[in-house]
Amino acid sequence: MKDKHYLTPLLEPRSVGIIGASEREASLGDVLMRNMLSAGYKGKLFAINPKHDKVHGVTCYKSVEDVPQRLDLVVIAVRAEKAPAIVDACGRAGVKAAILLSSGFSEAGPRGALLERQVIEAAHRHRIRLLGPNCLGIMRPQLGVNATFAHASALKGSIGLISQSGALCAAILDWAKPNNVGFSAVVSLGSSSDIDFGEVLEYMISDPRTESIFLYVEGIRDARRFMSALRGAARVKPVLLIKAGRHPNASRAILSHSGAPLGDDAVFDAALRRSGVIRLYNMGQLFAAANALFSHFRPRGNRLAIITNGGGPGVMAADRASDIGIPLAELSEGTIEKLNAVLPSGWSHSNPIDILGDADPERYQKALRAVLDGPNVDGVMVMLTPQAMSNPTGVAEAVIELEKTADKPVVTCWMGEELVKEARQKFNLAGIPNFRTPEPAVELFSHISAYYQNQKLLMQTPASLSHLPPPSVESARLVIEMALSERRKKLNEMESKALLAAFRIPIAQTVIARSAAEAMVLSAEIGLPVVMKIDSPSIVHKSDVGGVRLNIRSLAAVRSTYQEILDEVKRVQPDAVINGIAIEPMIQKRNGRELVVGVKRDPVFGPAITFGEGGNQVEANSDIAVALPPLNSFLVADMIRSTHIATRLGEFRNMPAVDMNALELVLLRISEMVCELPWITGMEINPLIVDENGVVAVDASITVDNVSPTADRYDHMAIHPYPSHLINTWTVPDGTTVTIRPIKPEDAELEVDFVRRLSAETKYYRFMNTMRELPPAMVARLTQIDYDREMAFVATLDVDGVENEIGVCRYAVNPDGESCEFAVVVADDWQHRGLARKLMGVLIETARSRGIQYMTGVFLANNERMLKFVQKLGFVLSNDPEDSSVKLGVLTLQD
């Protein structure tokens, strides 16, 4: 396709103007001009400053409007108060993109915030895309662009670096050059007032010069776009991320630095797990992971084997592995037999594998070969301490030779300095990660292993629960609307359980008694024994105020307990509003485990689901797993497995294993609830009791709030759920039934087979080339969509129980958010049967319902059949002013 990314003027500028260009030494304008000239920029460079005629030999213009051509990019290096007028002038001059380096905007207080609003208003008015303010600028080494005021330049390479901190950019650049690490692009976002992470990430996905991406994040403004772009990037390229502000004190500093909204770090971590990225915590880890990515370091799991010639260092490595949850590989009987055959009898006979202090290169190599061949090993850490009999360089050579043919990653730790220097150099040349101490070596294995595990989580697209009884969403909404109409945001226990019941979650039935006599009648109806609990919107934890009594076995006890609870609550919290006493059956499960399931609303990422051990100690319990909805069975199992309570859900202390299917279903239903009920801001089910026979929600508390209606029913979600409500069927006149549904990641093989079966002519008209096979990166791009800013429908046919794809259509929303571009292709043997028209009808209606204003298309001028087809749909065609072989089409979607 001929289309270029809309950030091309910023990141691939053919002409650049420096506003504030100067020869005053060390000024911003001086450093910018020197950097651009020394970088060897091949495009047209213009200096702009009313005080000069020439700057560093480049003709200088008084104003951007005096430059004799339209500029792709201007770099603004002037005081903050001048910026609004300059951006306005750039707009009049037809500038497409601008970088605002200056500080003194929102981070400087109310006056700066006003200036920033004025700058952004001017940029939007003229459709200029703005990077900054308060940023370092950009570098594109292969294009000779260094539009920064950094003192270090960048080598040409394949890393795309995006950072909210200019200082961190400068530090990475300073490290990279002597370590021979190069960059495809360096982008400093600054305050991200206009261009944010998501948009630059989207550019780097399709940038052929970028093979891996580094991010330094302080805060996220648009979680949906960030997640969409991050997940899209991680599907095709390794993404490494450092998140600053993990603790409250640091978060306050970030708020004053970037002004980005702050969220819970546990929720951010859950978002990254769903994004398939590597999260790192310091610069050392970043640099180590960068080196690992340039080698063929590809772990398949996280079971680590440690080979060492010293017991102490091996124990240090094992301790660090235990600290960060990396399991040491259990050596199989076959592996132990092989090691017994090649090692002295005194070896450790366990992992860490201590092969003794006199180990020579041959012993190391034989031990490493035996371990790499082991069935329970996902990676090996080889350690050496220089002892009297050691040969550090010889051992390194032996490891390098064996690593060339290994199908598992090898990381090395040669401790010491002078005696092991040559060995480290050899590891560097061979691309094998190497360290001076054990801990960072284990951390590297952990991070890269987590990356491949997170890639599995990334691929998960929660399917519909349509095979189960449907929830009563409407009745749940009515309960919420009733509470909100009464200006209540906290549902009482009966209302909370009504919501759970509407989503088919088993509950302990609850009724409210408003007198002791009514309490006795209701208890008799429910059946003794019962639980009695205070019902009050003023009280969060009932047991803290004496508001709970368990196992009440007689009606006389019910009568006396009613008054006891009221008296105790009034004594502890005299101003509490009391509705009555809740009565429910006493749930007695001898093998029951008490769990807590919750929902919290993060200010950045929206609803997050929590899971862990329940009961009275839940507040003090830090063993809580957090996951972003929507969930599926794989994600739920991963969530449960990540908690300590998971070990007690199987057979435990003479208790049978719990009904995991019932537990997983509750978490899936909770996920469904938060997707379908955007009013929910918080939830706690505690305890949720599960045993071998099932699960029951004993106590529940839900908070809600008003939400504004939007075109997208899932606007409150950071990750758009699979839109199962868009699945439908179409019956062809001959009686054949075709399923039309949104595409899923699992459709990759279906899509590859579909394209493989297309004729050369059909491929040419769809892809503008006659490729035989879809490249893997394109398959991922076509099937793993976010359902928010793009949509794709496949038409499938069931042939003897096997699903076959016979057509596909899709649209992608353009950066303006108002228009989308579409594509459609139908199998050759299904053309002229109305399928293309049916697919386009579904696509157009979906785009219209999302509030998109226009649908656009690009067509080959010689594709007469397609041109007639889209005209019948209502598209207005025009010639492409830049390419006579192409026609452009526009369809108005909204009246």
Order of alpha helices (4+ residues) and beta strands (2+ residues): alpha-beta-alpha-beta-beta-beta-beta-alpha-beta-alpha-beta-beta-beta-beta-alpha-beta-alpha-beta-alpha-beta-alpha-alpha-beta-alpha-beta-alpha-alpha-beta-alpha-beta-alpha-beta-alpha-beta-alpha-alpha-alpha-beta-alpha-beta-beta-alpha-beta-beta-beta-beta-alpha-alpha-beta-beta-beta-beta-beta-alpha-alpha-alpha-beta-beta-beta-alpha-beta-alpha-beta-beta
